[in-house]
Amino acid sequence: MQTPENVQHKLRELAADGKTLNCYIYDTSEMCNKIKLLTDIMPAGVEVFYAMKANPHAAFLAAALKADARGIEIASLGEAEKAVAAGFDASRLIYTGPGKSPEELSWAVENGIRTVHIESLTEAYRLNAIAAAAGKTQDILLRINADFDIHEAQTTFSGGSKKFGVDEEKLADVLPQILALDSLNFRGLHVYAASGVLCVNDLLKNCQLVFGMAKQIEADFDGVICDTIDFGGGFGVDYLETSHDFDPQAYADGLQHLIEEYGYQGRTFFLELGRYLAADSGWFCTEILDIKDSRGKKQVICAGGINHFRRPAALAINHPLALVRLQREKLFDSQEEIRNESVYFGGPLCTGADKLANDVYVEAADVGDIAVFGLAGAYGLTMSNMEFLSHERPQEIVI
Ligand SMILES: *Cc1c(COP(=O)(O)O)cnc(C)c1O
């Protein structure tokens, strides 16, 4: 990875202050480009939502608004409030997630959000009672735990026993009950197979299976139309720098083909993308406080660890890494340095689990340099153990 010029420039400016450097730097121009590109190339009827759990920072919501994303996919009341504060009308919010509280559902109904994605029969009855009491009808999608999974993916949301949605084989029992609830308006299906998928054909296979499911439902239930189909997220990011980026044009072409094959022109399709939009708009930048040799292996200790950037440890992968060299003076002559070797990066926490990168090749690094972890714009700070060991919260700097 190369650290972009503007990020390097900002880091050198911050380093001149003399304060220990430990921050996220955000530049959301790439996120805007991606949203605009997808909006341009996707088939008619496809609407792009930003799945804000990837990064709820105001800069990312502002980028989604500026680039004219159709709306925001939320999964809590807190997210709803942030999205509205950022300028999204509640009618541009779609609401997913297992375990929505009565308070959260009431907010959704009162504020007229676009769709609530029903994850269980209990939730359907609960939402129906809330909507009835408010004298309103709420549009819903039914989330289905499909009976297939995408094997390549690291995290699957569908297939096997899952806490998401209603098992596909229970539809015959569950759907009539949902259709009978007067204050809910069934609009269609939500099937989110897996996240972090780089292979376009795997995701298209999912689209095809979901279309097949919709067709079956329409055949089995008189008068039912799935006019909205939500494919979830899933566009992957090349964290391991294999040069095999997700190809959105191939996806768009494949989806167009399927829409024609199934005669689904005129229907609405949701994409709720998190990491694909946000990942390359953020860098976690942390100062090297110490370098030690321990039994023949170099251990690099940074100012921030899993308390600020948990994702590499949580998923056991190395994010792209680059160094910003600051040529600081050594404290003593034999102070350790890194020169063309594979080393370990960790943070300051008093636990062996505090790892940032394992066995990663580094050309040169010294104490006082800045380690820059790329693709950190998604699932960075808010997915981390921020309170653990009570270190200062890293700044989030927007450039
Ligand atoms: C997390 C999540 C997303 C976003 O997933 P990405 O892999 O970041 O694109 C989309 N939809 C739902 C329901 C989610 O839970």
The ligand as an SDF file (V2000), in Angstrom:
LIG
                    3D

 15 15  0  0  0  0  0  0  0  0999 V2000
  -23.6210   -5.2490    8.0010 C   0  0  0  0  0  0  0  0  0  0  0  0
  -24.7610   -5.2160    7.1000 C   0  0  0  0  0  0  0  0  0  0  0  0
  -24.6260   -4.6640    5.8280 C   0  0  0  0  0  0  0  0  0  0  0  0
  -23.3130   -4.1670    5.2730 C   0  0  0  0  0  0  0  0  0  0  0  0
  -22.4260   -5.2070    5.0530 O   0  0  0  0  0  0  0  0  0  0  0  0
  -21.0700   -4.9370    4.2340 P   0  0  0  0  0  0  0  0  0  0  0  0
  -20.4060   -6.2550    4.1890 O   0  0  0  0  0  0  0  0  0  0  0  0
  -20.2860   -3.9300    5.0220 O   0  0  0  0  0  0  0  0  0  0  0  0
  -21.4420   -4.4060    2.9000 O   0  0  0  0  0  0  0  0  0  0  0  0
  -25.7500   -4.6090    5.0210 C   0  0  0  0  0  0  0  0  0  0  0  0
  -26.9450   -5.0700    5.4470 N   0  0  0  0  0  0  0  0  0  0  0  0
  -27.1170   -5.6060    6.6720 C   0  0  0  0  0  0  0  0  0  0  0  0
  -28.4440   -6.0910    7.0760 C   0  0  0  0  0  0  0  0  0  0  0  0
  -26.0300   -5.7060    7.5330 C   0  0  0  0  0  0  0  0  0  0  0  0
  -26.1970   -6.2520    8.7410 O   0  0  0  0  0  0  0  0  0  0  0  0
  1  2  1  0
  2  3  1  0
  2 14  2  0
  3  4  1  0
  3 10  2  0
  4  5  1  0
  5  6  1  0
  6  7  2  0
  6  8  1  0
  6  9  1  0
 10 11  1  0
 11 12  2  0
 12 13  1  0
 12 14  1  0
 14 15  1  0
M  END
$$$$
